[in-house]
Amino acid sequence: MYVKPLQDVKVLDLTWVYAGPFATLLLSDLGAEVVKVEGPPFGDWTRSVSPLKNGRSGYYYMLNRCKKSIALNLKLEKGRELLLELSRHFDVVTENFKAGTLDKLGIGYEQFRSVNPKIILASINGFGSSGPYSTKPCVDPIAQAMGGLMSLTGFPGQPPLKTGPAVADSLAGMYLALGIVAALRRRDQTGLGERIEVAMMDCVFSVLEESVIRASMTGNPLPARGNTDPIGAPWDAFETRDNRWIMICNIDPKRFSEVYTLIGREDIARDYDGFDEAAAEKRARDLAKLNAIFAQWAKNQTAEEIHAIMLGMNIPSGVVKDVNELLQDPQLVHRDMIVDIDHPLLGQVKTFNCPIKYSATQIGIGKEENPADAGLGEHSDEILRRYLGLKDHEIDELRTLQILWA
């Protein structure tokens, strides 16, 4: 029997939509018990987000499998009192409301710490709880825009683009999970809890690669450059004879000459040959021309033919795949990244597994497991009995008063 790394960690999860639930999903995959605290009128908003089947959301399932749910109204004083009482028995409280919301409700860090000095309160918000932007509302594309990512995404001369998936949310979730794990380690050392805050704009800014240091050194921010990079050639996504696309990223000057010789352009191989800085700058300056020449050749080959040639030359390349292909991808299957679920309402579905792999511990979803997502408030009675020792008549009264609202 595997013991997961966070098997003894308990999380009260006030988060909703994506960034926060993604953080607590990672903690759950690592073994933590996660109890979602869902408020009226509909709980976590993603319960109504498509794809939907039989009244259940696949989006909600994706982020909230294995978690429990208690329907607690924090707008009522008694609901807030119950939350603080529950926190005595938990290690972590997570939230991703607008900065300052919990403090206004009277359940901020000081209140949690007063009942449980070891508590870790972990928050995600758009811009942080202080500073000139702290009161602004934020969602993923806003963080991508204001954090600099959109200025680097897309093609020269065209409008800026956000990434397809919500990477600002994902980044914030990963950073929060990392911060929580580090805070738990610190608590082991000091016995003290911690207040953690992750701002989405900060997270995006932190992954702009060399753009930040380049701008600070030269004063010139990098422009959007599509799928290209001036550090090598050919470097782009190329359309193939079978109407597919293949991404090629050659960084090796020696391979550059070999590639263009192979495609019958010995003149290009000769004119742009060289390992020194001047040759590299010449290739970078004329990258559009070099890619266009390679594109003419690629259009007469299949994607797999090009991929095989590139592999033989040890040049990184990959056929662009859509998600339907990925659900059958042999590498992802081998890595146990694709999980088949038999859901009572959604039916037969596939979802992603945890990408962290341990040598001696099974985390995420095991082959024999079939994790469920909680119905709204499904575990309210269980949680209140287990942690607060409430009796049935006391729980019934909470429902009558709409403190337990679902």
Secondary structure, DSSP 8 states (H G I E B T S, - for coil): ----TTTT-EEEE---TTHHHHHHHHHHHTT-EEEEEE-TTTSSGGGG-SSEETTEEHHHHHHHBT-EEEEB-TTSHHHHHHHHHHHTT-SEEEE-SSTTHHHHHT-SHHHHHHH-TT-EEEEEESS-SSSTTTTS---HHHHHHHTTHHHHSS-TTS-----SS-HHHHHHHHHHHHHHHHHHHHHHHHS--EEEEEEHHHHHHTT-TTHHHHHHHHS------TT--TTSSSEEEEE-TTS-EEEEE---HHHHHHHHHHTT-HHHHHHT--SSHHHHHHHHHTHHHHHHHHHHHHTTS-HHHHHHHHHHTT--EEE---HHHHTT-HHHHHTT-EEEEEETTTEEEEEE------SS---S--TT----B--TTTTHHHHHHHHH---HHHHHHHHHTTSB--
